[in-house]
Amino acid sequence: MGARHGVRLGVSYDWRNVSRRDLFLVAIRPRVRVVKGKLARGELALLRQWIDLNREMIVKVWKSDEDVDVFEAVKPLPGRGI
């Protein structure tokens, strides 16, 4: 994607109505950290768990120049449906 930084995710609280101003950016390597925006500590802990479950797929999508159906590949947190 031409980025000069490591793998990052744009994360939103509302997946149905996402706009750039609602996103916060999260880097996933070498550790999960918020790059832009704010996220409560407990929410960051949940996000870290979700990223750990999906890290391989996230990196694969980041490196790919093809469209990937991530909704089919994403693993939810156990017992949370997230």
Distance bins in CASP14 RR format, pairs under 12 A and 6 or more apart:
PFRMAT RR
TARGET T0000
AUTHOR 0000-0000-0000
RMODE 2
METHOD distances of the structure
MODEL  1
1 7 0 0 0 0 0 1 0 0 0 0 0
1 8 0 0 0 0 0 1 0 0 0 0 0
1 61 0 0 0 0 1 0 0 0 0 0 0
1 62 1 0 0 1 0 0 0 0 0 0 0
1 63 0 0 0 0 1 0 0 0 0 0 0
1 64 0 0 0 0 1 0 0 0 0 0 0
1 65 1 0 0 1 0 0 0 0 0 0 0
1 66 0 0 0 0 0 1 0 0 0 0 0
2 62 0 0 0 0 0 1 0 0 0 0 0
2 63 0 0 0 0 0 1 0 0 0 0 0
2 65 0 0 0 0 1 0 0 0 0 0 0
3 25 0 0 0 0 0 1 0 0 0 0 0
3 27 0 0 0 0 0 1 0 0 0 0 0
3 35 0 0 0 0 0 1 0 0 0 0 0
3 62 0 0 0 0 1 0 0 0 0 0 0
3 63 0 0 0 0 0 1 0 0 0 0 0
5 25 0 0 0 0 1 0 0 0 0 0 0
5 26 0 0 0 0 0 1 0 0 0 0 0
5 27 1 0 0 1 0 0 0 0 0 0 0
5 28 0 0 0 0 0 1 0 0 0 0 0
5 29 0 0 0 0 1 0 0 0 0 0 0
5 35 0 0 0 0 1 0 0 0 0 0 0
5 36 0 0 0 0 0 1 0 0 0 0 0
5 62 0 0 0 0 0 1 0 0 0 0 0
6 25 0 0 0 0 0 1 0 0 0 0 0
6 26 0 0 0 0 0 1 0 0 0 0 0
6 27 1 0 0 1 0 0 0 0 0 0 0
6 28 0 0 0 0 1 0 0 0 0 0 0
6 29 1 0 0 1 0 0 0 0 0 0 0
6 30 0 0 0 0 1 0 0 0 0 0 0
6 33 0 0 0 0 0 1 0 0 0 0 0
6 35 0 0 0 0 1 0 0 0 0 0 0
6 58 0 0 0 0 0 1 0 0 0 0 0
6 59 0 0 0 0 1 0 0 0 0 0 0
6 62 1 0 0 1 0 0 0 0 0 0 0
6 63 0 0 0 0 0 1 0 0 0 0 0
7 25 0 0 0 0 0 1 0 0 0 0 0
7 26 0 0 0 0 1 0 0 0 0 0 0
7 27 1 0 0 1 0 0 0 0 0 0 0
7 28 1 0 1 0 0 0 0 0 0 0 0
7 29 1 0 1 0 0 0 0 0 0 0 0
7 30 0 0 0 0 0 1 0 0 0 0 0
7 31 0 0 0 0 0 1 0 0 0 0 0
7 32 0 0 0 0 0 1 0 0 0 0 0
7 33 0 0 0 0 0 1 0 0 0 0 0
7 35 0 0 0 0 0 1 0 0 0 0 0
7 51 0 0 0 0 1 0 0 0 0 0 0
7 54 0 0 0 0 0 1 0 0 0 0 0
7 55 0 0 0 0 1 0 0 0 0 0 0
7 56 0 0 0 0 0 1 0 0 0 0 0
7 57 0 0 0 0 0 1 0 0 0 0 0
7 58 1 0 0 1 0 0 0 0 0 0 0
7 59 1 0 1 0 0 0 0 0 0 0 0
7 60 0 0 0 0 0 1 0 0 0 0 0
7 61 0 0 0 0 1 0 0 0 0 0 0
7 62 1 0 1 0 0 0 0 0 0 0 0
7 63 0 0 0 0 1 0 0 0 0 0 0
7 64 0 0 0 0 0 1 0 0 0 0 0
8 23 0 0 0 0 0 1 0 0 0 0 0
8 24 0 0 0 0 0 1 0 0 0 0 0
8 25 1 0 1 0 0 0 0 0 0 0 0
8 26 1 0 0 1 0 0 0 0 0 0 0
8 27 1 0 1 0 0 0 0 0 0 0 0
8 28 1 0 0 1 0 0 0 0 0 0 0
8 29 0 0 0 0 1 0 0 0 0 0 0
8 32 0 0 0 0 0 1 0 0 0 0 0
8 33 0 0 0 0 0 1 0 0 0 0 0
8 34 0 0 0 0 0 1 0 0 0 0 0
8 35 1 0 0 1 0 0 0 0 0 0 0
8 36 0 0 0 0 1 0 0 0 0 0 0
8 51 0 0 0 0 0 1 0 0 0 0 0
8 58 0 0 0 0 1 0 0 0 0 0 0
8 59 0 0 0 0 0 1 0 0 0 0 0
8 61 0 0 0 0 0 1 0 0 0 0 0
8 62 1 0 0 1 0 0 0 0 0 0 0
9 23 0 0 0 0 1 0 0 0 0 0 0
9 24 0 0 0 0 1 0 0 0 0 0 0
9 25 1 0 0 1 0 0 0 0 0 0 0
9 26 1 0 1 0 0 0 0 0 0 0 0
9 27 0 0 0 0 1 0 0 0 0 0 0
9 28 1 0 0 1 0 0 0 0 0 0 0
9 29 0 0 0 0 0 1 0 0 0 0 0
9 32 0 0 0 0 1 0 0 0 0 0 0
9 33 0 0 0 0 0 1 0 0 0 0 0
9 34 0 0 0 0 0 1 0 0 0 0 0
9 35 0 0 0 0 1 0 0 0 0 0 0
9 36 0 0 0 0 0 1 0 0 0 0 0
9 39 0 0 0 0 0 1 0 0 0 0 0
9 47 0 0 0 0 1 0 0 0 0 0 0
9 48 0 0 0 0 0 1 0 0 0 0 0
9 50 0 0 0 0 1 0 0 0 0 0 0
9 51 1 0 0 1 0 0 0 0 0 0 0
9 54 0 0 0 0 1 0 0 0 0 0 0
9 55 0 0 0 0 0 1 0 0 0 0 0
9 57 0 0 0 0 0 1 0 0 0 0 0
9 58 1 0 0 1 0 0 0 0 0 0 0
9 59 0 0 0 0 0 1 0 0 0 0 0
9 61 0 0 0 0 1 0 0 0 0 0 0
9 62 0 0 0 0 1 0 0 0 0 0 0
9 70 0 0 0 0 0 1 0 0 0 0 0
9 74 0 0 0 0 0 1 0 0 0 0 0
10 18 0 0 0 0 1 0 0 0 0 0 0
10 19 0 0 0 0 0 1 0 0 0 0 0
10 20 0 0 0 0 1 0 0 0 0 0 0
10 22 0 0 0 0 1 0 0 0 0 0 0
10 23 1 0 1 0 0 0 0 0 0 0 0
10 24 1 0 0 1 0 0 0 0 0 0 0
10 25 1 0 1 0 0 0 0 0 0 0 0
10 26 1 0 0 1 0 0 0 0 0 0 0
10 27 0 0 0 0 0 1 0 0 0 0 0
10 28 0 0 0 0 0 1 0 0 0 0 0
10 34 0 0 0 0 0 1 0 0 0 0 0
10 35 0 0 0 0 1 0 0 0 0 0 0
10 36 0 0 0 0 1 0 0 0 0 0 0
10 37 0 0 0 0 0 1 0 0 0 0 0
10 39 0 0 0 0 0 1 0 0 0 0 0
10 47 0 0 0 0 0 1 0 0 0 0 0
10 51 0 0 0 0 0 1 0 0 0 0 0
10 58 0 0 0 0 0 1 0 0 0 0 0
10 62 0 0 0 0 0 1 0 0 0 0 0
11 18 0 0 0 0 1 0 0 0 0 0 0
11 22 0 0 0 0 1 0 0 0 0 0 0
11 23 1 0 0 1 0 0 0 0 0 0 0
11 24 1 0 1 0 0 0 0 0 0 0 0
11 25 1 0 0 1 0 0 0 0 0 0 0
11 26 1 0 1 0 0 0 0 0 0 0 0
11 27 0 0 0 0 0 1 0 0 0 0 0
11 28 0 0 0 0 0 1 0 0 0 0 0
11 32 0 0 0 0 0 1 0 0 0 0 0
11 34 0 0 0 0 1 0 0 0 0 0 0
11 35 0 0 0 0 0 1 0 0 0 0 0
11 36 0 0 0 0 0 1 0 0 0 0 0
11 37 0 0 0 0 1 0 0 0 0 0 0
11 38 0 0 0 0 0 1 0 0 0 0 0
11 39 1 0 0 1 0 0 0 0 0 0 0
11 43 0 0 0 0 1 0 0 0 0 0 0
11 44 0 0 0 0 0 1 0 0 0 0 0
11 46 0 0 0 0 0 1 0 0 0 0 0
11 47 1 0 0 1 0 0 0 0 0 0 0
11 48 0 0 0 0 0 1 0 0 0 0 0
11 50 0 0 0 0 1 0 0 0 0 0 0
11 51 0 0 0 0 1 0 0 0 0 0 0
11 58 0 0 0 0 0 1 0 0 0 0 0
11 82 0 0 0 0 0 1 0 0 0 0 0
12 18 1 0 1 0 0 0 0 0 0 0 0
12 19 0 0 0 0 1 0 0 0 0 0 0
12 20 0 0 0 0 1 0 0 0 0 0 0
12 21 0 0 0 0 1 0 0 0 0 0 0
12 22 1 0 1 0 0 0 0 0 0 0 0
12 23 1 0 1 0 0 0 0 0 0 0 0
12 24 1 0 0 1 0 0 0 0 0 0 0
12 25 0 0 0 0 0 1 0 0 0 0 0
12 26 0 0 0 0 0 1 0 0 0 0 0
12 37 0 0 0 0 0 1 0 0 0 0 0
12 39 0 0 0 0 0 1 0 0 0 0 0
12 47 0 0 0 0 0 1 0 0 0 0 0
13 19 0 0 0 0 0 1 0 0 0 0 0
13 22 1 0 0 1 0 0 0 0 0 0 0
13 23 0 0 0 0 1 0 0 0 0 0 0
13 24 0 0 0 0 1 0 0 0 0 0 0
13 37 0 0 0 0 0 1 0 0 0 0 0
13 38 0 0 0 0 0 1 0 0 0 0 0
13 39 0 0 0 0 1 0 0 0 0 0 0
13 40 0 0 0 0 0 1 0 0 0 0 0
13 43 0 0 0 0 1 0 0 0 0 0 0
13 47 0 0 0 0 0 1 0 0 0 0 0
13 82 0 0 0 0 0 1 0 0 0 0 0
14 22 1 0 0 1 0 0 0 0 0 0 0
14 23 0 0 0 0 0 1 0 0 0 0 0
15 22 0 0 0 0 0 1 0 0 0 0 0
15 23 0 0 0 0 0 1 0 0 0 0 0
15 70 0 0 0 0 0 1 0 0 0 0 0
15 71 0 0 0 0 1 0 0 0 0 0 0
15 74 0 0 0 0 0 1 0 0 0 0 0
15 82 0 0 0 0 0 1 0 0 0 0 0
16 22 0 0 0 0 0 1 0 0 0 0 0
17 23 0 0 0 0 0 1 0 0 0 0 0
18 24 0 0 0 0 0 1 0 0 0 0 0
20 36 0 0 0 0 0 1 0 0 0 0 0
20 37 0 0 0 0 0 1 0 0 0 0 0
21 36 0 0 0 0 0 1 0 0 0 0 0
21 37 0 0 0 0 0 1 0 0 0 0 0
22 36 0 0 0 0 0 1 0 0 0 0 0
22 37 0 0 0 0 0 1 0 0 0 0 0
23 34 0 0 0 0 0 1 0 0 0 0 0
23 35 0 0 0 0 0 1 0 0 0 0 0
23 36 0 0 0 0 1 0 0 0 0 0 0
23 37 0 0 0 0 1 0 0 0 0 0 0
23 38 0 0 0 0 0 1 0 0 0 0 0
23 39 0 0 0 0 0 1 0 0 0 0 0
24 33 0 0 0 0 0 1 0 0 0 0 0
24 34 1 0 0 1 0 0 0 0 0 0 0
24 35 0 0 0 0 1 0 0 0 0 0 0
24 36 1 0 1 0 0 0 0 0 0 0 0
24 37 1 1 0 0 0 0 0 0 0 0 0
24 38 1 0 0 1 0 0 0 0 0 0 0
24 39 1 0 1 0 0 0 0 0 0 0 0
24 40 0 0 0 0 0 1 0 0 0 0 0
24 43 0 0 0 0 0 1 0 0 0 0 0
24 44 0 0 0 0 0 1 0 0 0 0 0
24 47 0 0 0 0 1 0 0 0 0 0 0
25 32 0 0 0 0 0 1 0 0 0 0 0
25 33 0 0 0 0 1 0 0 0 0 0 0
25 34 1 0 0 1 0 0 0 0 0 0 0
25 35 1 0 1 0 0 0 0 0 0 0 0
25 36 1 0 1 0 0 0 0 0 0 0 0
25 37 1 0 0 1 0 0 0 0 0 0 0
25 38 0 0 0 0 0 1 0 0 0 0 0
25 39 0 0 0 0 0 1 0 0 0 0 0
25 47 0 0 0 0 0 1 0 0 0 0 0
26 32 1 0 0 1 0 0 0 0 0 0 0
26 33 1 0 0 1 0 0 0 0 0 0 0
26 34 1 0 1 0 0 0 0 0 0 0 0
26 35 1 0 0 1 0 0 0 0 0 0 0
26 36 0 0 0 0 1 0 0 0 0 0 0
26 37 0 0 0 0 1 0 0 0 0 0 0
26 38 0 0 0 0 0 1 0 0 0 0 0
26 39 1 0 0 1 0 0 0 0 0 0 0
26 43 0 0 0 0 0 1 0 0 0 0 0
26 44 0 0 0 0 1 0 0 0 0 0 0
26 46 0 0 0 0 0 1 0 0 0 0 0
26 47 1 0 0 1 0 0 0 0 0 0 0
26 48 0 0 0 0 1 0 0 0 0 0 0
26 50 0 0 0 0 0 1 0 0 0 0 0
26 51 1 0 0 1 0 0 0 0 0 0 0
26 58 0 0 0 0 0 1 0 0 0 0 0
27 33 1 0 1 0 0 0 0 0 0 0 0
27 34 0 0 0 0 1 0 0 0 0 0 0
27 35 1 0 1 0 0 0 0 0 0 0 0
27 36 0 0 0 0 1 0 0 0 0 0 0
27 47 0 0 0 0 0 1 0 0 0 0 0
27 48 0 0 0 0 0 1 0 0 0 0 0
27 51 0 0 0 0 0 1 0 0 0 0 0
27 58 0 0 0 0 0 1 0 0 0 0 0
27 62 0 0 0 0 0 1 0 0 0 0 0
28 34 0 0 0 0 0 1 0 0 0 0 0
28 35 0 0 0 0 0 1 0 0 0 0 0
28 47 0 0 0 0 1 0 0 0 0 0 0
28 48 0 0 0 0 1 0 0 0 0 0 0
28 50 0 0 0 0 0 1 0 0 0 0 0
28 51 1 0 1 0 0 0 0 0 0 0 0
28 52 0 0 0 0 1 0 0 0 0 0 0
28 53 0 0 0 0 0 1 0 0 0 0 0
28 54 0 0 0 0 1 0 0 0 0 0 0
28 55 1 0 0 1 0 0 0 0 0 0 0
28 56 0 0 0 0 0 1 0 0 0 0 0
28 57 0 0 0 0 0 1 0 0 0 0 0
28 58 1 0 0 1 0 0 0 0 0 0 0
28 59 1 0 0 1 0 0 0 0 0 0 0
28 61 0 0 0 0 0 1 0 0 0 0 0
28 62 0 0 0 0 1 0 0 0 0 0 0
29 35 0 0 0 0 0 1 0 0 0 0 0
29 51 0 0 0 0 1 0 0 0 0 0 0
29 52 0 0 0 0 0 1 0 0 0 0 0
29 55 0 0 0 0 1 0 0 0 0 0 0
29 58 0 0 0 0 1 0 0 0 0 0 0
29 59 0 0 0 0 1 0 0 0 0 0 0
29 62 0 0 0 0 1 0 0 0 0 0 0
30 55 0 0 0 0 0 1 0 0 0 0 0
31 44 0 0 0 0 0 1 0 0 0 0 0
31 48 0 0 0 0 1 0 0 0 0 0 0
31 51 0 0 0 0 1 0 0 0 0 0 0
31 52 0 0 0 0 0 1 0 0 0 0 0
31 55 0 0 0 0 0 1 0 0 0 0 0
32 39 0 0 0 0 0 1 0 0 0 0 0
32 43 0 0 0 0 0 1 0 0 0 0 0
32 44 1 0 0 1 0 0 0 0 0 0 0
32 45 0 0 0 0 1 0 0 0 0 0 0
32 46 0 0 0 0 0 1 0 0 0 0 0
32 47 1 0 0 1 0 0 0 0 0 0 0
32 48 1 0 1 0 0 0 0 0 0 0 0
32 49 0 0 0 0 1 0 0 0 0 0 0
32 50 0 0 0 0 1 0 0 0 0 0 0
32 51 1 0 1 0 0 0 0 0 0 0 0
32 52 0 0 0 0 1 0 0 0 0 0 0
32 53 0 0 0 0 0 1 0 0 0 0 0
32 54 0 0 0 0 0 1 0 0 0 0 0
32 55 0 0 0 0 1 0 0 0 0 0 0
32 58 0 0 0 0 0 1 0 0 0 0 0
33 39 0 0 0 0 1 0 0 0 0 0 0
33 44 0 0 0 0 1 0 0 0 0 0 0
33 47 0 0 0 0 0 1 0 0 0 0 0
33 48 0 0 0 0 1 0 0 0 0 0 0
33 51 0 0 0 0 0 1 0 0 0 0 0
34 40 0 0 0 0 0 1 0 0 0 0 0
34 41 0 0 0 0 0 1 0 0 0 0 0
34 43 0 0 0 0 1 0 0 0 0 0 0
34 44 1 0 0 1 0 0 0 0 0 0 0
34 47 0 0 0 0 1 0 0 0 0 0 0
34 48 0 0 0 0 0 1 0 0 0 0 0
34 51 0 0 0 0 0 1 0 0 0 0 0
37 43 0 0 0 0 0 1 0 0 0 0 0
37 44 0 0 0 0 0 1 0 0 0 0 0
38 44 0 0 0 0 1 0 0 0 0 0 0
39 45 0 0 0 0 1 0 0 0 0 0 0
39 46 0 0 0 0 1 0 0 0 0 0 0
39 47 1 0 0 1 0 0 0 0 0 0 0
39 48 0 0 0 0 0 1 0 0 0 0 0
40 46 0 0 0 0 1 0 0 0 0 0 0
40 47 0 0 0 0 0 1 0 0 0 0 0
41 47 0 0 0 0 0 1 0 0 0 0 0
41 48 0 0 0 0 0 1 0 0 0 0 0
42 48 0 0 0 0 1 0 0 0 0 0 0
42 49 0 0 0 0 0 1 0 0 0 0 0
43 49 0 0 0 0 0 1 0 0 0 0 0
43 50 0 0 0 0 0 1 0 0 0 0 0
43 82 0 0 0 0 0 1 0 0 0 0 0
44 50 0 0 0 0 0 1 0 0 0 0 0
44 51 0 0 0 0 0 1 0 0 0 0 0
45 51 0 0 0 0 0 1 0 0 0 0 0
45 52 0 0 0 0 0 1 0 0 0 0 0
45 77 0 0 0 0 0 1 0 0 0 0 0
46 52 0 0 0 0 0 1 0 0 0 0 0
46 53 0 0 0 0 0 1 0 0 0 0 0
46 76 0 0 0 0 0 1 0 0 0 0 0
46 77 1 0 0 1 0 0 0 0 0 0 0
46 78 0 0 0 0 0 1 0 0 0 0 0
46 79 0 0 0 0 0 1 0 0 0 0 0
46 80 1 0 0 1 0 0 0 0 0 0 0
46 81 0 0 0 0 0 1 0 0 0 0 0
46 82 1 0 0 1 0 0 0 0 0 0 0
47 53 0 0 0 0 0 1 0 0 0 0 0
47 54 0 0 0 0 0 1 0 0 0 0 0
47 55 0 0 0 0 0 1 0 0 0 0 0
47 58 0 0 0 0 0 1 0 0 0 0 0
47 77 0 0 0 0 1 0 0 0 0 0 0
47 80 0 0 0 0 0 1 0 0 0 0 0
47 82 0 0 0 0 1 0 0 0 0 0 0
48 54 0 0 0 0 0 1 0 0 0 0 0
48 55 0 0 0 0 0 1 0 0 0 0 0
48 77 0 0 0 0 0 1 0 0 0 0 0
49 55 0 0 0 0 0 1 0 0 0 0 0
49 75 0 0 0 0 0 1 0 0 0 0 0
49 76 0 0 0 0 0 1 0 0 0 0 0
49 77 1 0 1 0 0 0 0 0 0 0 0
49 78 0 0 0 0 1 0 0 0 0 0 0
49 79 0 0 0 0 0 1 0 0 0 0 0
49 80 0 0 0 0 1 0 0 0 0 0 0
49 82 0 0 0 0 1 0 0 0 0 0 0
50 57 0 0 0 0 0 1 0 0 0 0 0
50 58 0 0 0 0 1 0 0 0 0 0 0
50 74 0 0 0 0 1 0 0 0 0 0 0
50 75 0 0 0 0 1 0 0 0 0 0 0
50 76 1 0 0 1 0 0 0 0 0 0 0
50 77 1 0 1 0 0 0 0 0 0 0 0
50 78 0 0 0 0 0 1 0 0 0 0 0
50 79 0 0 0 0 0 1 0 0 0 0 0
50 80 0 0 0 0 1 0 0 0 0 0 0
50 81 0 0 0 0 1 0 0 0 0 0 0
50 82 1 0 0 1 0 0 0 0 0 0 0
51 57 0 0 0 0 0 1 0 0 0 0 0
51 58 1 0 0 1 0 0 0 0 0 0 0
51 59 0 0 0 0 0 1 0 0 0 0 0
51 74 0 0 0 0 0 1 0 0 0 0 0
51 75 0 0 0 0 0 1 0 0 0 0 0
51 77 0 0 0 0 0 1 0 0 0 0 0
51 82 0 0 0 0 0 1 0 0 0 0 0
52 58 0 0 0 0 0 1 0 0 0 0 0
52 75 0 0 0 0 1 0 0 0 0 0 0
52 77 0 0 0 0 1 0 0 0 0 0 0
52 78 0 0 0 0 0 1 0 0 0 0 0
53 73 0 0 0 0 0 1 0 0 0 0 0
53 74 0 0 0 0 1 0 0 0 0 0 0
53 75 1 0 1 0 0 0 0 0 0 0 0
53 76 1 0 0 1 0 0 0 0 0 0 0
53 77 1 0 0 1 0 0 0 0 0 0 0
53 78 0 0 0 0 1 0 0 0 0 0 0
53 79 0 0 0 0 0 1 0 0 0 0 0
53 80 0 0 0 0 0 1 0 0 0 0 0
53 81 0 0 0 0 0 1 0 0 0 0 0
53 82 0 0 0 0 1 0 0 0 0 0 0
54 60 0 0 0 0 1 0 0 0 0 0 0
54 61 0 0 0 0 1 0 0 0 0 0 0
54 62 0 0 0 0 0 1 0 0 0 0 0
54 70 0 0 0 0 1 0 0 0 0 0 0
54 71 0 0 0 0 0 1 0 0 0 0 0
54 73 1 0 0 1 0 0 0 0 0 0 0
54 74 1 0 1 0 0 0 0 0 0 0 0
54 75 1 0 1 0 0 0 0 0 0 0 0
54 76 0 0 0 0 1 0 0 0 0 0 0
54 77 0 0 0 0 1 0 0 0 0 0 0
54 82 0 0 0 0 0 1 0 0 0 0 0
55 61 0 0 0 0 0 1 0 0 0 0 0
55 62 0 0 0 0 0 1 0 0 0 0 0
55 73 0 0 0 0 0 1 0 0 0 0 0
55 74 0 0 0 0 0 1 0 0 0 0 0
55 75 0 0 0 0 0 1 0 0 0 0 0
56 62 0 0 0 0 0 1 0 0 0 0 0
56 63 0 0 0 0 0 1 0 0 0 0 0
56 73 0 0 0 0 1 0 0 0 0 0 0
56 74 0 0 0 0 0 1 0 0 0 0 0
56 75 0 0 0 0 1 0 0 0 0 0 0
57 63 0 0 0 0 0 1 0 0 0 0 0
57 64 0 0 0 0 0 1 0 0 0 0 0
57 68 0 0 0 0 1 0 0 0 0 0 0
57 69 0 0 0 0 0 1 0 0 0 0 0
57 70 1 0 0 1 0 0 0 0 0 0 0
57 71 0 0 0 0 0 1 0 0 0 0 0
57 72 0 0 0 0 1 0 0 0 0 0 0
57 73 1 0 1 0 0 0 0 0 0 0 0
57 74 1 0 0 1 0 0 0 0 0 0 0
57 75 1 0 0 1 0 0 0 0 0 0 0
58 64 0 0 0 0 0 1 0 0 0 0 0
58 68 0 0 0 0 0 1 0 0 0 0 0
58 70 0 0 0 0 1 0 0 0 0 0 0
58 73 0 0 0 0 1 0 0 0 0 0 0
58 74 0 0 0 0 1 0 0 0 0 0 0
58 75 0 0 0 0 0 1 0 0 0 0 0
59 68 0 0 0 0 0 1 0 0 0 0 0
59 73 0 0 0 0 0 1 0 0 0 0 0
60 66 0 0 0 0 0 1 0 0 0 0 0
60 68 1 0 0 1 0 0 0 0 0 0 0
60 70 0 0 0 0 1 0 0 0 0 0 0
60 73 0 0 0 0 1 0 0 0 0 0 0
60 74 0 0 0 0 0 1 0 0 0 0 0
61 67 0 0 0 0 1 0 0 0 0 0 0
61 68 1 0 1 0 0 0 0 0 0 0 0
61 69 0 0 0 0 1 0 0 0 0 0 0
61 70 1 0 0 1 0 0 0 0 0 0 0
61 71 0 0 0 0 0 1 0 0 0 0 0
61 72 0 0 0 0 0 1 0 0 0 0 0
61 73 0 0 0 0 1 0 0 0 0 0 0
61 74 0 0 0 0 0 1 0 0 0 0 0
62 68 0 0 0 0 1 0 0 0 0 0 0
62 70 0 0 0 0 0 1 0 0 0 0 0
64 70 0 0 0 0 0 1 0 0 0 0 0
64 73 0 0 0 0 0 1 0 0 0 0 0
68 74 0 0 0 0 0 1 0 0 0 0 0
74 81 0 0 0 0 0 1 0 0 0 0 0
74 82 0 0 0 0 1 0 0 0 0 0 0
75 81 0 0 0 0 1 0 0 0 0 0 0
75 82 0 0 0 0 1 0 0 0 0 0 0
76 82 1 0 1 0 0 0 0 0 0 0 0
END
